[in-house]
Amino acid sequence: YPEDMRGILEKVYQSPGFLMSFQPYALAKQALESMTEAGLDVWICTSPNIYSDWNIQENLLWIKEYLGIDWAKKLILTKNKSMIIGDVLIDDKPVISGFMDPTWIQVVADQPYNSVKLCPQLDGLQRIYQWRNYISALAGVDLDKRLVGPDGRPFGTEKLVILVDCRLTPSKAHHS
């Protein structure tokens, strides 16, 4: 954010009701359910805003309201997504850092602020432009690039684990 706008913006996104004011993306819930029905182990993984007294609670309430209690049971809150074991992370954040090498490969949820022009480090990563094209985005992921354990096999389970950032479900983007 521009430095002169930072304080105002922080007050807005740290205020009560901010997350609850968002509507879900078109087809988001259907895409999550479709992935599950296809045998993928799908989890919602988000990094809470620890400066907001409302963020963690509203993330959970939003998921329960728009996705249902079963998805609330699959919520992972972490300030360090590199610690979470999975195969694919669908996330809009341009740079996901942590103190571990992640086991997952990022699929970028396209947003105006994470274009390759603005974030050249994302060049070459698969992108989801709309929830209806998640299958083609996941199909393009080179799973051979995942972090492997001492036995030479990828970390995780027998099932393909998909982590989805919670904030991809509220409609803050220009795509439906």
Secondary structure as GFF3:
##gff-version 3
##sequence-region A 1 176
A	DSSP	three_ten_helix	3	5	.	.	.	ID=ss1
A	DSSP	alpha_helix	6	13	.	.	.	ID=ss2
A	DSSP	three_ten_helix	19	21	.	.	.	ID=ss3
A	DSSP	alpha_helix	28	37	.	.	.	ID=ss4
A	DSSP	beta_strand	41	46	.	.	.	ID=ss5
A	DSSP	alpha_helix	55	66	.	.	.	ID=ss6
A	DSSP	alpha_helix	69	72	.	.	.	ID=ss7
A	DSSP	beta_strand	75	77	.	.	.	ID=ss8
A	DSSP	three_ten_helix	81	83	.	.	.	ID=ss9
A	DSSP	beta_strand	88	91	.	.	.	ID=ss10
A	DSSP	beta_strand	105	109	.	.	.	ID=ss11
A	DSSP	three_ten_helix	112	114	.	.	.	ID=ss12
A	DSSP	three_ten_helix	120	122	.	.	.	ID=ss13
A	DSSP	beta_strand	127	128	.	.	.	ID=ss14
A	DSSP	three_ten_helix	131	133	.	.	.	ID=ss15
A	DSSP	alpha_helix	134	139	.	.	.	ID=ss16
A	DSSP	three_ten_helix	143	145	.	.	.	ID=ss17
A	DSSP	beta_strand	161	164	.	.	.	ID=ss18
A	DSSP	three_ten_helix	166	168	.	.	.	ID=ss19
###
